[in-house]
Amino acid sequence: MTLSNPKTYYSRFLEGHQGKLHFAAHSHHFWPDVSREAQLEYWDDCAKLSDEKWEKIFTDVIPKAQAHLAQMLHLKHPEQIAFAPNTHELSARLLSLFLGKKSLNILTTSSEFHSWRRQFLRLSELNSVSITQVSTDDILAKKATFLSELKAHLSQGFDLLFLSQVFFDSGIALTDSEMLEILEATPKETLIVFDGYHAYGAIPTNLSKLEGRVFYLGGGYKYAQAGEGVGFMVIPKGHWRPAYTGWFAEFGELSKSSQGQVGYSQDALAFMGATQDPSGLYRFNRVWDHLLSQHWDIPTIHNYVKNLQLHFLKTLPSEFLGRFQLKPLFDSSLDWHGHFLSFEASTIDLAEDCLQSLKQAHITIDRRGPRLRFGFGLYQDLKDVEELCLSLKNLARQNK
């Protein structure tokens, strides 16, 4: 089977960034051209159907998006996937399950994404909420130690475990077997949340052995290539009644209560909110219809990107690393890693100097504290990687 050149799928975004090298797929992945057609389809549906568009969205658009996700994550129950404009809304709805409790004990790590980190730091200001963070310092060299420490904490009992599948500041990734190992060490009364935002659409993920026990978050802004408005959460079956709720949660069969309680659907719709812009779901469906029709499934995408990363490391000029005192935060074999590569500078000022120098050279990456992230995606090829490395070499010489 001969695969088509994936760069041809992104002509509009590439035209919009002409003269630039965009290596920030982990931050904002380019959208395939077909996503524009999907956006227009949504507009046309609104014009034809107005209020009646919701019937199509709930009977066609949402089930199709659920089916795509279930297939790619190896899930048997696509109806257990809920959508929201972003994953923060879903995690907030999840947290609302605990409203009314006298105390809330959360176990997480020191490398969770900004939105969640800000949320749990704010919660920790409440006397009733206790947050325990397991350090991810030097996790590259001491991953086994990290996992052991995490499991030791779990044995103490927590209400909620929130853990990234791919850590946003390093790209270090948990394998399916490691996530299962964590699950098996977690008491049944603890809710488990895996944040898969930097994993979904990038690294092959099989949740079949975790299904029914874990909540799994992801979205369209990064490797799902659908842009904003496509947060999703895989939800174990159960009679869930999040306190933070909206009218979408009344679609489908409602839970019955003799006490006149607020009713909820018996599937993932229980975690849905209220009126939102569903155009992202149109884009998501069209993007993955197209990619899969061209045989670009997630394992194939992962292998393609890994080859780009390995070529980058092979071609990367050492003088660039020396100029900005950058230390790689990954195993050069990239046996199991996210789709971005992080380098840590000795100081934040030096990292910012490097970032601005790259920006002036029309190279787009990003920075998280002293760490610089280079991201890779389908809209790049080996020629782009070589051009990047040549630019980095020239940049290092200019800044001596």
C-alpha positions as CSV (number, residue, x, y, z in Angstrom):
1,M,0.0,0.0,0.0
2,T,1.4,3.4,-1.0
3,L,0.4,6.3,1.2
4,S,-0.3,9.7,-0.2
5,N,1.9,12.7,0.8
6,P,0.2,14.0,4.0
7,K,1.5,17.6,3.4
8,T,-1.0,18.0,0.6
9,Y,-3.8,17.8,3.1
10,Y,-2.8,21.1,4.7
11,S,-2.4,23.5,1.8
12,R,-4.5,26.3,3.3
13,F,-2.6,26.4,6.6
14,L,0.7,26.0,4.9
15,E,-0.1,28.9,2.6
16,G,-1.1,30.9,5.7
17,H,2.3,30.2,7.2
18,Q,4.4,30.6,4.1
19,G,8.0,31.6,4.8
20,K,7.8,30.1,8.3
21,L,8.7,26.8,9.9
22,H,5.9,25.8,12.2
23,F,7.1,23.2,14.7
24,A,4.4,23.6,17.3
25,A,2.0,20.9,16.4
26,H,1.7,20.1,20.1
27,S,0.4,23.6,20.7
28,H,-1.8,24.2,17.7
29,H,-1.8,21.5,15.1
30,F,-2.6,22.6,11.5
31,W,-6.0,21.6,10.3
32,P,-6.5,19.6,7.1
33,D,-8.2,21.4,4.2
34,V,-11.3,19.2,4.6
35,S,-12.0,20.9,7.9
36,R,-13.0,24.0,6.1
37,E,-15.6,22.1,4.1
38,A,-17.0,20.7,7.4
39,Q,-17.2,24.3,8.8
40,L,-19.3,25.3,5.8
41,E,-21.4,22.2,6.1
42,Y,-22.3,23.2,9.6
43,W,-23.2,26.7,8.5
44,D,-25.4,25.3,5.7
45,D,-27.1,22.9,8.2
46,C,-27.9,25.9,10.4
47,A,-29.4,27.8,7.4
48,K,-31.5,24.8,6.4
49,L,-32.6,23.5,9.8
50,S,-32.2,26.3,12.4
51,D,-33.5,24.9,15.7
52,E,-34.1,21.5,14.2
53,K,-30.3,21.1,13.6
54,W,-30.0,19.6,17.2
55,E,-31.8,16.5,16.0
56,K,-29.2,15.9,13.4
57,I,-26.4,16.7,15.8
58,F,-27.6,14.3,18.5
59,T,-28.6,11.5,16.1
60,D,-25.8,11.8,13.5
61,V,-22.9,14.1,14.3
62,I,-22.3,13.1,17.9
63,P,-22.7,9.3,17.4
64,K,-20.3,9.5,14.5
65,A,-17.7,11.3,16.6
66,Q,-18.2,8.8,19.3
67,A,-17.7,6.0,16.9
68,H,-14.4,7.5,15.6
69,L,-13.1,7.8,19.2
70,A,-14.2,4.4,20.2
71,Q,-12.5,2.8,17.2
72,M,-9.2,4.6,17.8
73,L,-9.2,4.0,21.5
74,H,-10.4,0.4,21.3
75,L,-13.6,1.0,23.2
76,K,-16.7,-1.2,23.1
77,H,-19.2,1.5,24.3
78,P,-19.1,4.7,22.2
79,E,-22.2,5.9,24.0
80,Q,-20.0,6.4,27.0
81,I,-18.2,9.4,25.5
82,A,-19.3,12.9,26.3
83,F,-18.4,16.2,24.5
84,A,-17.9,19.8,25.7
85,P,-16.3,22.9,24.3
86,N,-13.1,22.1,26.2
87,T,-11.7,19.5,28.7
88,H,-11.7,22.0,31.5
89,E,-15.5,22.1,31.5
90,L,-15.6,18.3,31.6
91,S,-13.1,18.1,34.5
92,A,-15.0,20.8,36.4
93,R,-18.2,18.8,35.9
94,L,-16.4,15.7,37.1
95,L,-15.2,17.6,40.2
96,S,-18.8,18.7,40.9
97,L,-19.6,15.0,41.8
98,F,-17.9,15.8,45.1
99,L,-19.9,18.9,46.0
100,G,-21.4,18.4,49.4
101,K,-18.6,16.2,50.7
102,K,-16.9,17.4,53.9
103,S,-13.5,16.8,52.4
104,L,-11.9,16.0,49.1
105,N,-8.5,14.4,48.7
106,I,-6.9,14.6,45.2
107,L,-3.7,12.9,44.0
108,T,-2.0,14.4,41.0
109,T,1.5,15.3,39.7
110,S,3.7,18.3,39.4
111,S,3.4,18.2,35.6
112,E,-0.2,18.7,34.8
113,F,-1.5,21.1,32.2
114,H,-2.0,24.7,33.1
115,S,-5.8,24.7,33.2
116,W,-6.0,21.7,35.6
117,R,-2.9,22.9,37.6
118,R,-4.6,26.3,38.1
119,Q,-7.8,24.6,39.2
120,F,-6.3,22.3,41.8
121,L,-4.1,25.1,43.2
122,R,-7.2,27.2,43.6
123,L,-9.1,24.3,45.2
124,S,-6.2,23.8,47.6
125,E,-7.0,27.2,49.1
126,L,-10.1,25.6,50.6
127,N,-9.7,24.0,54.0
128,S,-11.8,21.0,52.9
129,V,-9.6,20.2,49.9
130,S,-6.3,18.4,50.1
131,I,-4.0,18.1,47.1
132,T,-1.0,15.8,46.9
133,Q,1.4,16.2,44.0
134,V,3.9,13.5,43.1
135,S,7.0,15.0,41.7
136,T,7.9,14.3,38.0
137,D,11.5,15.8,38.5
138,D,14.0,13.6,36.6
139,I,11.1,11.2,35.5
140,L,13.1,10.3,32.4
141,A,15.8,8.6,34.5
142,K,13.5,7.5,37.3
143,K,10.2,6.5,35.8
144,A,10.0,3.3,37.8
145,T,10.6,5.4,41.0
146,F,7.9,7.8,40.0
147,L,5.4,4.9,39.4
148,S,6.4,3.3,42.8
149,E,5.8,6.6,44.6
150,L,2.5,7.1,42.9
151,K,1.3,3.6,43.9
152,A,2.5,4.1,47.4
153,H,0.4,7.2,47.7
154,L,-2.6,5.5,46.2
155,S,-2.6,2.9,48.9
156,Q,-3.4,5.7,51.4
157,G,-6.7,6.3,49.8
158,F,-7.8,9.3,47.7
159,D,-11.1,10.5,46.2
160,L,-9.6,11.3,42.9
161,L,-6.5,10.6,40.9
162,F,-5.7,13.0,38.0
163,L,-2.7,12.0,35.8
164,S,-1.5,12.9,32.3
165,Q,-0.8,10.1,29.8
166,V,1.8,12.4,28.2
167,F,3.3,15.0,30.4
168,F,3.0,18.4,28.7
169,D,6.3,19.8,29.8
170,S,8.5,16.9,28.8
171,G,6.7,14.6,26.4
172,I,7.4,11.6,28.6
173,A,4.5,9.1,28.0
174,L,2.9,6.4,30.0
175,T,2.4,3.1,28.1
176,D,-0.9,1.2,28.1
177,S,0.5,-1.3,30.5
178,E,1.7,1.4,32.9
179,M,-1.7,2.9,33.0
180,L,-3.1,-0.5,33.7
181,E,-0.5,-1.0,36.4
182,I,-1.7,2.3,38.0
183,L,-5.3,1.2,37.7
184,E,-4.7,-2.1,39.4
185,A,-3.0,-0.3,42.3
186,T,-5.9,2.1,42.8
187,P,-8.7,1.3,45.3
188,K,-12.1,0.9,43.6
189,E,-13.5,3.9,45.5
190,T,-11.0,6.3,43.9
191,L,-12.1,7.9,40.7
192,I,-9.3,7.7,38.1
193,V,-8.8,10.4,35.4
194,F,-6.2,10.1,32.7
195,D,-5.6,13.3,30.7
196,G,-4.9,12.1,27.2
197,Y,-4.8,15.5,25.5
198,H,-1.2,15.1,24.3
199,A,-1.7,11.5,23.5
200,Y,-5.0,11.2,21.5
201,G,-4.3,11.3,17.8
202,A,-0.6,11.0,18.4
203,I,0.5,7.8,20.1
204,P,-1.5,4.5,19.8
205,T,-3.7,4.0,22.8
206,N,-5.7,0.9,23.7
207,L,-8.1,1.5,26.6
208,S,-9.9,-1.8,26.3
209,K,-8.5,-3.1,29.6
210,L,-9.2,0.2,31.3
211,E,-12.7,0.7,29.9
212,G,-15.4,0.9,32.6
213,R,-13.0,2.0,35.3
214,V,-11.3,5.2,34.2
215,F,-12.3,8.6,32.9
216,Y,-10.2,9.6,29.9
217,L,-10.0,13.2,28.7
218,G,-8.9,14.5,25.3
219,G,-9.7,17.2,22.7
220,G,-9.5,18.4,19.1
221,Y,-7.1,21.4,19.5
222,K,-3.9,19.4,19.1
223,Y,-3.3,16.0,17.4
224,A,-7.0,15.4,16.7
225,Q,-6.6,18.2,14.2
226,A,-10.1,19.6,14.5
227,G,-9.4,22.9,16.3
228,E,-11.4,24.3,19.2
229,G,-14.7,23.1,20.6
230,V,-14.0,19.4,20.7
231,G,-13.3,18.4,24.3
232,F,-14.3,14.8,25.1
233,M,-14.4,12.5,28.1
234,V,-14.7,8.7,28.2
235,I,-16.9,7.8,31.2
236,P,-17.4,4.5,33.0
237,K,-21.0,3.3,33.1
238,G,-22.9,4.3,36.2
239,H,-25.6,6.5,37.6
240,W,-23.7,9.7,37.5
241,R,-25.3,13.0,38.8
242,P,-22.7,15.8,38.4
243,A,-24.0,18.9,40.2
244,Y,-22.6,21.2,37.4
245,T,-25.2,20.2,34.7
246,G,-27.1,21.6,31.8
247,W,-30.1,20.7,29.6
248,F,-28.0,18.4,27.3
249,A,-27.9,15.9,30.2
250,E,-31.7,15.3,29.8
251,F,-31.4,13.9,26.3
252,G,-32.2,10.2,26.0
253,E,-33.6,8.1,28.8
254,L,-33.8,9.9,32.1
255,S,-33.0,8.3,35.4
256,K,-36.1,7.6,37.5
257,S,-36.4,8.8,41.1
258,S,-39.3,8.6,43.4
259,Q,-38.0,11.6,45.3
260,G,-38.4,14.0,42.4
261,Q,-34.6,14.5,41.9
262,V,-33.2,16.1,38.7
263,G,-33.0,13.4,36.0
264,Y,-30.0,12.4,34.1
265,S,-29.4,10.3,31.0
266,Q,-28.1,6.8,31.7
267,D,-25.1,7.2,29.4
268,A,-22.3,9.8,28.9
269,L,-24.9,12.5,28.2
270,A,-25.2,12.8,31.9
271,F,-21.9,14.8,31.7
272,M,-23.0,17.0,28.8
273,G,-23.6,20.7,29.4
274,A,-25.8,23.1,27.6
275,T,-25.9,24.9,24.2
276,Q,-22.6,25.0,22.5
277,D,-21.1,25.5,19.0
278,P,-20.9,22.0,17.5
279,S,-19.0,23.0,14.4
280,G,-15.9,21.4,16.0
281,L,-17.6,18.0,15.9
282,Y,-18.3,18.5,12.2
283,R,-14.6,19.3,11.6
284,F,-13.5,16.4,13.7
285,N,-15.7,13.9,11.8
286,R,-14.6,15.2,8.4
287,V,-10.9,15.2,9.4
288,W,-10.9,11.6,10.5
289,D,-13.1,10.4,7.7
290,H,-10.5,11.8,5.4
291,L,-7.3,10.6,7.3
292,L,-8.6,7.1,7.7
293,S,-9.8,6.9,4.1
294,Q,-6.1,7.7,3.2
295,H,-4.9,4.9,5.6
296,W,-3.5,7.4,8.0
297,D,-4.5,5.7,11.3
298,I,-2.9,6.6,14.6
299,P,-0.1,3.9,14.5
300,T,0.8,5.1,11.0
301,I,0.8,8.7,12.0
302,H,2.9,7.9,15.0
303,N,5.6,6.1,13.0
304,Y,5.7,8.9,10.5
305,V,6.2,11.5,13.2
306,K,8.7,9.4,15.1
307,N,10.8,9.2,11.8
308,L,10.7,13.0,11.7
309,Q,11.8,13.3,15.3
310,L,14.7,10.8,14.8
311,H,15.9,12.6,11.7
312,F,15.8,15.9,13.7
313,L,18.0,14.4,16.4
314,K,20.4,13.0,13.8
315,T,20.6,16.4,12.0
316,L,20.4,18.7,15.0
317,P,23.6,20.9,15.3
318,S,25.3,20.5,18.6
319,E,26.4,24.2,18.5
320,F,22.8,25.2,18.7
321,L,22.4,23.2,22.0
322,G,25.6,24.6,23.3
323,R,24.8,28.2,22.4
324,F,21.6,28.1,24.5
325,Q,22.8,25.5,27.0
326,L,20.0,23.1,26.2
327,K,19.6,19.7,27.8
328,P,17.3,17.1,26.1
329,L,14.6,15.7,28.3
330,F,14.0,12.5,26.4
331,D,15.6,9.2,25.5
332,S,17.2,9.6,22.1
333,S,15.8,6.2,21.0
334,L,12.2,7.6,21.4
335,D,11.0,4.1,22.1
336,W,7.8,5.6,23.7
337,H,7.4,9.3,23.6
338,G,5.0,12.1,22.8
339,H,5.1,14.0,19.5
340,F,7.1,16.9,20.8
341,L,10.7,17.1,22.1
342,S,11.6,19.2,25.1
343,F,14.9,20.8,25.8
344,E,15.7,22.5,29.2
345,A,17.8,25.7,29.3
346,S,19.9,26.5,32.4
347,T,17.7,29.6,33.1
348,I,14.3,30.9,32.0
349,D,16.1,34.0,30.6
350,L,18.2,31.9,28.3
351,A,15.2,29.9,27.2
352,E,13.3,33.1,26.4
353,D,16.4,34.4,24.5
354,C,16.3,31.3,22.4
355,L,12.6,31.5,21.8
356,Q,12.8,35.1,20.6
357,S,15.8,34.3,18.4
358,L,13.9,31.5,16.8
359,K,10.9,33.8,16.3
360,Q,13.0,36.3,14.5
361,A,14.2,33.5,12.2
362,H,10.6,32.7,11.5
363,I,10.7,29.4,13.4
364,T,7.7,28.7,15.6
365,I,8.0,26.6,18.7
366,D,7.0,27.4,22.3
367,R,8.3,27.6,25.9
368,R,7.1,26.3,29.2
369,G,9.3,27.9,31.9
370,P,13.0,27.0,31.1
371,R,11.8,24.3,28.7
372,L,11.6,24.7,24.9
373,R,9.2,22.4,23.0
374,F,9.7,21.3,19.3
375,G,6.6,19.6,17.9
376,F,6.1,17.4,14.9
377,G,3.1,16.5,12.7
378,L,1.8,15.3,9.4
379,Y,2.2,18.7,7.7
380,Q,6.0,18.4,7.9
381,D,8.4,16.2,5.9
382,L,12.1,15.4,6.1
383,K,12.9,18.5,4.0
384,D,11.3,20.7,6.6
385,V,13.3,19.1,9.3
386,E,16.5,19.6,7.4
387,E,15.7,23.2,6.8
388,L,15.0,23.7,10.5
389,C,18.3,22.2,11.5
390,L,20.2,24.4,9.0
391,S,18.4,27.4,10.4
392,L,19.4,26.4,13.9
393,K,23.0,26.0,12.9
394,N,23.1,29.4,11.3
395,L,21.3,30.9,14.3
396,A,23.9,29.5,16.7
397,R,26.8,30.9,14.6
398,Q,25.1,34.4,14.5
399,N,24.7,34.5,18.2
400,K,28.2,33.6,19.3
